[in-house]
Amino acid sequence: MKRSFIREILESINKDTISFAGGLPDESLFPIKDLKEANIKVYDKANNLQYSVSSGLDSLKEKIANFYNKDGFETTKENILITTGSQQALYIIAKYFNNRDIIIEEPSYLGAINIFRANLLNMKGVKLNYDGIDLNSFEDSFKKIKLAYLIPDYQNPTGACYNKYNREMIAKIVLKNGGYIIEDAPYSNIYFKNKQKPISSLIPNNTFHLGSFSKILSPSFRVGWIRANKDIILKLTQIKETIDLHTSTISQLTIDNYLEDESRFNNHLKIIRLNYLDKLEYFKNSLNKFLPEFKYTTPKGGMFIYGTLDNLDTFKLVKQCLRENVAFVPGNQFYLDKSSFNSEIRFNFTNTAKDKVDIGLEKIAKIVDTLKI
């Protein structure tokens, strides 16, 4: 195993670094006043600081189940396991499928790749197109492997979003062959036009649907969840008990109190979407100005712009950029074979202030020019 390159970057940057690297939300949008009020209520009862149940607080699970029900995806609190971030959700599921083969998109989320390696899952990469995974290759592999990890909504790293046909075909393939899909959906609420129907809603007994409050409320709470078949949830809860007994009760109660006012939360989500769309448009304009040779497809949601700088090794590029206090993630980090030449880049557009975006991209452009000479 190796450490996550992204986490290493985050530790190496300083206050002077302009970072497009991590998938960080815009902290100016954190609803601090409302969360502070929700947190203060936690200390009304001493019992709130006691140990709590491994599967998560019933009231929070009911609210999460209600999110699904309002989208037409029938769910009860028994279908929900609260986890310490969706990263832990992935780890618990990987422990459940320990030593199995698994299909992943290529490129795919680096954190998941590292978790699967740690749990001895043998990964088979299938090409990801911008409107979804390559269906022919996926079906050929799924017939044998019967387990896949997918990020259908504004994928990390590419920003790709599966279209309706791709989602329906994946569901049919799974039903036909049996097996399971791990559907990772931390960005599903950060859409700029229409919310997509999860694959899991079409095949609820064959999927693990992962959600998180990290991207839409605050990462530091470390609260995520798994939505799955009730019997499987019980087995996953047993695994979680061996890891941390339960997710922070203080974090769960704070979020639970905050969600009591559903209209307030919905308004917060609207603010995020409008702000991130505005930031996306600004970032695109800056890219077109300073790096017109960067080829990309505009995402329909999420937090990332992904593309290529032809004939340029972006892993070498980022090393030089870090010396000049600007950071991004080179594309080779999202592939199983990181040693191959790769000209791709993932930019995060949600965290950096607009005035810093121009400065950072202009710095990258100047370094790119020196590498061309």
C-alpha positions as CSV (number, residue, x, y, z in Angstrom):
1,M,0.0,0.0,0.0
2,K,1.0,3.6,-0.6
3,R,-0.5,6.7,0.9
4,S,-3.1,8.8,-1.0
5,F,-1.2,11.3,-3.2
6,I,-4.0,13.8,-2.6
7,R,-3.7,13.5,1.2
8,E,0.1,14.0,0.9
9,I,-0.5,17.1,-1.2
10,L,-2.9,18.5,1.4
11,E,-0.3,18.0,4.1
12,S,2.5,19.6,2.0
13,I,0.7,22.8,1.0
14,N,1.0,25.9,3.1
15,K,-1.0,29.2,3.5
16,D,0.6,30.5,0.4
17,T,-0.4,27.6,-1.8
18,I,-3.2,27.9,-4.3
19,S,-4.8,24.5,-4.3
20,F,-7.1,22.9,-6.8
21,A,-6.2,19.5,-5.5
22,G,-8.5,18.2,-2.7
23,G,-12.3,17.8,-3.1
24,L,-12.9,20.6,-0.6
25,P,-16.3,22.4,-0.3
26,D,-16.4,26.2,0.0
27,E,-16.1,26.8,3.7
28,S,-17.7,30.3,3.3
29,L,-21.0,28.4,2.7
30,F,-20.9,26.3,5.9
31,P,-24.1,27.2,7.8
32,I,-22.1,28.1,10.9
33,K,-24.8,29.9,12.9
34,D,-27.4,27.2,12.4
35,L,-24.9,24.4,13.1
36,K,-23.7,26.2,16.3
37,E,-27.3,26.4,17.5
38,A,-27.9,22.7,16.7
39,N,-24.7,21.8,18.5
40,I,-25.5,23.7,21.7
41,K,-28.7,21.6,22.1
42,V,-26.5,18.4,22.2
43,Y,-25.3,19.5,25.7
44,D,-28.8,19.7,27.2
45,K,-28.6,16.1,28.3
46,A,-25.6,14.3,29.8
47,N,-26.7,11.1,28.1
48,N,-26.0,12.7,24.7
49,L,-22.3,12.4,25.6
50,Q,-22.6,8.7,26.4
51,Y,-21.8,5.7,24.1
52,S,-24.6,5.1,21.6
53,V,-25.7,2.3,19.2
54,S,-23.5,1.0,16.4
55,S,-26.0,1.4,13.6
56,G,-26.6,5.1,14.3
57,L,-29.2,7.3,15.9
58,D,-32.8,6.3,15.0
59,S,-33.9,9.9,14.5
60,L,-31.1,10.6,12.0
61,K,-31.6,7.4,10.2
62,E,-35.3,8.2,9.8
63,K,-34.5,11.6,8.3
64,I,-32.0,10.1,5.9
65,A,-34.6,7.4,4.9
66,N,-37.0,10.2,4.3
67,F,-34.6,11.8,1.8
68,Y,-34.9,8.6,-0.2
69,N,-38.7,8.2,0.2
70,K,-39.2,11.8,-1.1
71,D,-37.3,10.8,-4.3
72,G,-39.5,7.7,-4.7
73,F,-37.0,5.3,-3.4
74,E,-38.7,3.3,-0.6
75,T,-36.5,3.2,2.5
76,T,-36.8,2.7,6.2
77,K,-34.4,3.4,9.0
78,E,-33.6,-0.4,9.0
79,N,-32.1,0.1,5.6
80,I,-29.6,2.7,6.9
81,L,-26.2,2.3,8.6
82,I,-24.6,5.6,9.8
83,T,-20.8,5.6,9.2
84,T,-17.9,7.8,10.0
85,G,-17.9,9.4,6.6
86,S,-18.6,7.6,3.4
87,Q,-14.9,6.6,3.4
88,Q,-15.6,4.3,6.3
89,A,-18.7,3.1,4.5
90,L,-16.4,1.9,1.7
91,Y,-14.1,0.3,4.1
92,I,-16.9,-1.7,5.8
93,I,-18.2,-2.9,2.5
94,A,-14.7,-3.8,1.3
95,K,-14.3,-5.9,4.5
96,Y,-17.6,-7.6,3.7
97,F,-16.3,-8.6,0.2
98,N,-12.8,-9.2,1.4
99,N,-10.6,-11.0,-1.2
100,R,-13.1,-10.8,-4.0
101,D,-12.8,-9.5,-7.6
102,I,-14.4,-6.1,-8.2
103,I,-15.1,-3.9,-11.3
104,I,-14.2,-0.2,-11.0
105,E,-14.5,2.7,-13.5
106,E,-11.2,3.9,-15.0
107,P,-10.3,6.5,-13.9
108,S,-11.8,6.1,-10.4
109,Y,-11.7,7.6,-6.9
110,L,-8.3,7.1,-5.4
111,G,-9.6,6.6,-1.9
112,A,-11.7,3.6,-3.0
113,I,-8.7,2.1,-4.9
114,N,-6.6,2.2,-1.8
115,I,-9.3,0.7,0.4
116,F,-9.9,-2.1,-2.1
117,R,-6.2,-2.9,-2.2
118,A,-6.0,-2.9,1.6
119,N,-8.8,-5.5,1.7
120,L,-7.3,-7.7,-1.0
121,L,-10.0,-7.0,-3.6
122,N,-8.7,-7.6,-7.1
123,M,-9.7,-4.7,-9.3
124,K,-10.7,-4.9,-12.9
125,G,-10.9,-1.5,-14.7
126,V,-13.6,-0.7,-17.2
127,K,-13.5,2.5,-19.3
128,L,-15.6,5.3,-18.2
129,N,-17.2,7.6,-20.9
130,Y,-18.7,10.9,-20.0
131,D,-22.3,9.6,-20.2
132,G,-21.5,6.4,-18.2
133,I,-19.4,3.3,-18.1
134,D,-18.7,1.3,-21.3
135,L,-21.7,-1.1,-21.2
136,N,-20.3,-3.8,-23.4
137,S,-17.1,-4.1,-21.3
138,F,-19.1,-3.8,-18.1
139,E,-21.5,-6.6,-19.0
140,D,-18.6,-8.9,-20.1
141,S,-16.9,-8.4,-16.8
142,F,-19.9,-8.4,-14.6
143,K,-21.0,-11.8,-15.8
144,K,-18.0,-13.3,-14.1
145,I,-17.2,-10.9,-11.3
146,K,-20.7,-9.9,-10.1
147,L,-19.5,-6.9,-8.0
148,A,-18.8,-3.4,-9.1
149,Y,-18.0,0.0,-7.6
150,L,-19.5,3.0,-9.5
151,I,-19.8,6.8,-9.0
152,P,-22.7,7.6,-11.4
153,D,-23.3,11.2,-10.2
154,Y,-20.6,13.8,-11.2
155,Q,-17.9,11.3,-10.8
156,N,-14.7,11.7,-8.9
157,P,-12.4,12.5,-10.7
158,T,-14.0,13.1,-14.1
159,G,-17.2,14.9,-13.3
160,A,-19.0,12.4,-15.6
161,C,-22.7,11.7,-15.0
162,Y,-24.4,8.5,-16.2
163,N,-27.4,9.1,-18.4
164,K,-30.8,7.4,-17.9
165,Y,-30.1,4.7,-20.5
166,N,-26.8,3.8,-19.0
167,R,-28.3,3.5,-15.5
168,E,-31.2,1.4,-16.7
169,M,-28.9,-1.0,-18.6
170,I,-26.6,-1.4,-15.6
171,A,-29.7,-2.3,-13.5
172,K,-30.8,-4.9,-16.1
173,I,-27.3,-6.4,-16.3
174,V,-27.2,-6.8,-12.5
175,L,-30.6,-8.3,-12.3
176,K,-29.8,-10.7,-15.2
177,N,-26.6,-12.0,-13.7
178,G,-27.0,-11.5,-10.0
179,G,-24.4,-9.7,-7.8
180,Y,-24.0,-6.3,-6.3
181,I,-23.3,-2.6,-7.2
182,I,-21.6,-0.3,-4.7
183,E,-23.1,3.1,-5.8
184,D,-21.1,5.9,-4.3
185,A,-23.1,9.2,-4.4
186,P,-21.5,12.0,-2.3
187,Y,-22.1,14.5,-5.1
188,S,-25.7,13.5,-6.0
189,N,-27.2,16.7,-4.4
190,I,-24.7,19.0,-6.1
191,Y,-26.5,19.1,-9.5
192,F,-26.9,22.2,-11.6
193,K,-30.0,21.3,-13.5
194,N,-31.8,18.0,-12.8
195,K,-31.3,15.4,-10.1
196,Q,-30.6,11.9,-11.4
197,K,-32.4,8.8,-10.3
198,P,-29.9,6.4,-8.5
199,I,-29.3,3.0,-10.0
200,S,-30.0,1.6,-6.6
201,S,-33.6,2.7,-6.8
202,L,-34.1,0.3,-9.7
203,I,-32.4,-2.7,-8.0
204,P,-32.6,-2.0,-4.2
205,N,-31.7,-5.5,-3.1
206,N,-28.6,-5.6,-5.2
207,T,-26.9,-2.4,-4.2
208,F,-25.2,-0.4,-1.5
209,H,-26.0,3.3,-1.9
210,L,-23.5,5.5,-0.1
211,G,-24.2,9.1,1.0
212,S,-22.4,11.7,3.0
213,F,-22.9,15.1,4.7
214,S,-19.2,16.0,4.0
215,K,-19.7,17.7,0.6
216,I,-23.1,19.3,1.4
217,L,-22.8,20.4,5.1
218,S,-19.3,20.0,6.6
219,P,-16.5,17.4,6.2
220,S,-15.4,17.7,9.8
221,F,-18.5,16.0,11.2
222,R,-17.4,12.7,9.4
223,V,-20.9,11.5,9.0
224,G,-22.0,9.3,6.1
225,W,-24.2,6.3,5.5
226,I,-25.0,3.1,3.7
227,R,-28.4,2.4,2.3
228,A,-28.8,-1.4,1.6
229,N,-31.0,-4.5,2.2
230,K,-31.9,-4.8,5.9
231,D,-30.2,-8.2,6.3
232,I,-27.0,-6.9,4.8
233,I,-27.1,-3.8,7.0
234,L,-27.1,-6.1,10.1
235,K,-23.9,-7.8,8.8
236,L,-22.3,-4.5,8.0
237,T,-23.1,-3.2,11.5
238,Q,-21.2,-6.2,12.9
239,I,-18.2,-5.2,10.9
240,K,-18.5,-1.5,12.0
241,E,-18.6,-2.6,15.7
242,T,-15.0,-4.0,15.2
243,I,-13.8,-0.7,13.9
244,D,-15.1,2.2,16.0
245,L,-18.1,0.9,18.0
246,H,-20.2,3.8,16.7
247,T,-19.9,7.1,14.8
248,S,-19.5,10.3,16.9
249,T,-22.8,10.8,18.8
250,I,-22.1,14.6,19.0
251,S,-21.7,14.8,15.2
252,Q,-24.9,12.8,14.7
253,L,-27.0,14.8,17.1
254,T,-25.8,18.1,15.7
255,I,-26.8,17.1,12.2
256,D,-30.0,15.6,13.5
257,N,-30.9,18.8,15.3
258,Y,-30.0,20.9,12.2
259,L,-32.2,18.7,9.9
260,E,-35.3,19.3,12.1
261,D,-35.9,22.4,9.8
262,E,-36.0,20.7,6.5
263,S,-36.8,23.9,4.5
264,R,-33.6,25.4,5.9
265,F,-31.5,22.5,4.7
266,N,-33.2,22.5,1.3
267,N,-32.4,26.2,1.0
268,H,-28.8,25.6,2.0
269,L,-28.5,23.0,-0.8
270,K,-29.9,25.5,-3.3
271,I,-27.3,28.1,-2.2
272,I,-24.5,25.5,-2.7
273,R,-25.7,24.7,-6.2
274,L,-26.0,28.3,-7.3
275,N,-22.6,29.2,-5.8
276,Y,-20.8,26.2,-7.3
277,L,-22.4,26.8,-10.8
278,D,-21.1,30.4,-10.6
279,K,-17.7,29.2,-9.6
280,L,-17.6,26.6,-12.4
281,E,-18.4,29.2,-15.0
282,Y,-15.6,31.5,-13.6
283,F,-13.1,28.6,-13.5
284,K,-14.0,27.7,-17.1
285,N,-13.4,31.2,-18.3
286,S,-10.1,31.3,-16.5
287,L,-9.1,28.0,-18.0
288,N,-10.0,29.2,-21.5
289,K,-7.9,32.3,-20.9
290,F,-4.7,30.8,-19.4
291,L,-4.8,27.2,-20.6
292,P,-6.7,27.2,-23.9
293,E,-5.0,23.9,-24.8
294,F,-6.6,22.1,-21.8
295,K,-9.4,19.9,-23.3
296,Y,-12.3,19.2,-21.0
297,T,-16.0,18.5,-20.9
298,T,-18.1,20.8,-18.7
299,P,-19.6,18.9,-15.7
300,K,-23.3,19.1,-14.9
301,G,-22.7,19.1,-11.2
302,G,-20.2,18.1,-8.5
303,M,-16.8,19.7,-7.7
304,F,-14.4,18.8,-10.5
305,I,-13.2,19.7,-14.0
306,Y,-11.2,16.9,-15.6
307,G,-9.3,17.1,-18.9
308,T,-6.1,16.7,-20.8
309,L,-3.0,18.6,-21.7
310,D,-1.8,16.7,-24.8
311,N,1.7,15.3,-24.8
312,L,2.5,16.6,-21.3
313,D,3.3,14.4,-18.3
314,T,1.1,16.0,-15.7
315,F,2.8,14.1,-12.8
316,K,6.0,15.8,-13.7
317,L,4.1,19.1,-14.1
318,V,2.5,19.0,-10.6
319,K,5.9,18.5,-9.0
320,Q,7.1,21.7,-10.5
321,C,3.9,23.5,-9.7
322,L,4.1,22.6,-6.1
323,R,7.5,24.3,-5.9
324,E,5.6,27.5,-7.1
325,N,2.8,27.0,-4.5
326,V,0.1,25.8,-6.8
327,A,-1.5,22.3,-6.7
328,F,-3.7,20.0,-8.6
329,V,-4.1,16.2,-8.9
330,P,-2.4,14.5,-12.0
331,G,-4.6,12.0,-13.7
332,N,-2.3,9.0,-13.3
333,Q,-3.4,8.8,-9.6
334,F,-6.8,7.7,-10.6
335,Y,-5.7,4.6,-12.6
336,L,-4.6,1.2,-11.5
337,D,-1.4,1.5,-13.4
338,K,0.1,4.8,-12.2
339,S,3.4,4.3,-14.0
340,S,2.0,4.8,-17.5
341,F,2.3,8.2,-19.2
342,N,-0.7,10.4,-18.4
343,S,-1.6,13.9,-19.6
344,E,-4.8,14.2,-17.6
345,I,-5.6,16.7,-14.7
346,R,-8.3,16.9,-12.1
347,F,-9.1,20.5,-10.9
348,N,-11.3,21.2,-7.9
349,F,-13.3,24.4,-8.7
350,T,-15.4,24.8,-5.5
351,N,-12.9,25.7,-2.8
352,T,-10.5,28.4,-4.2
353,A,-11.6,32.1,-4.2
354,K,-12.1,33.6,-7.7
355,D,-9.2,36.1,-7.3
356,K,-6.8,33.1,-6.6
357,V,-8.1,31.0,-9.5
358,D,-6.6,33.4,-12.1
359,I,-3.3,33.6,-10.3
360,G,-3.1,29.8,-9.9
361,L,-4.0,28.9,-13.4
362,E,-1.6,31.6,-14.8
363,K,1.2,30.1,-12.8
364,I,0.4,26.6,-14.2
365,A,0.3,28.0,-17.7
366,K,3.8,29.6,-17.3
367,I,5.2,26.3,-16.1
368,V,3.5,24.4,-18.9
369,D,5.2,26.8,-21.4
370,T,8.7,26.1,-19.9
371,L,8.1,22.3,-20.3
372,K,7.3,22.8,-24.0
373,I,10.6,24.4,-24.7
